[in-house]
């Protein structure tokens, strides 16, 4: 994961490194996803999320493009 200060910065970085532009998310989305993904990690009954549960977490954070589909 790389952090950028703006969409323009993402474009410049991608061009200067010869890399296609990937998906972006806001810091708020990153924080929300981290809370959903890791919030219960230390619980005794923790288990790996199913693809459906992961997809629901992505959708709850407004991460809905093709990149976020696991199938």
N, C-alpha and C positions, 0 to 999 in steps of 0.2 A: 504494500500500500504506500502510495506517495501522497503527500499533502501539498496543495497548491493554494495560492491566495485568490485566484480568480479563474474563470473559464478561459480568458485570454492567456493566462499563464500556462494552463493545460495545453492549449493549442501550440504555443511557442515551444514548450518542452517536447511535445510529440514531434513537431517538425524538426527541431534541432537534433533529436536523437534518432530520427528516422523510424519512429514507432507509430503504429496506428493508435488513434485515440481510444482509450478504453472507457469504461463506465465511470461516472463520478457520483459522489454523494456529499451532502452537506455534513458539517461536523455534528449537527443535531441528529441527522440520520445515523451517523456512525455511533454516537453515544446511545441512541435508542436501540440499535441493533446489538451493541455490546451488552447492554442491560438485559435484553431478551435472551441473548445467546449464552452469556456467562453468569447471569444472576443467580441461577440455582446450581451452579457447578459443584459447590462444596456440600450440597445436601446428600445425606446418606443414600437416598433412593435415586440419585441422578443416573440417567442413561442417555446414550447418544440419541439425538433427535432423528426422527424419521424424515425422509424427504418431504413428506406432507407438512410436518411440523416446521421444518426449515422454511419451506415456501410460505407458510402462514406468517412466520416471523419477518421474512422479507417484505411481504405485502403490508404488514402492520407498520412498517417503516417507510412505506411508499417506494419500495424498491421492486419495480414490476416489469422492467424490460426483459428482453430475451436473455441477457446475461444472467439474470437471477433465476431462470428456470433450470431446474436440476435434471430434467428428463428431456 
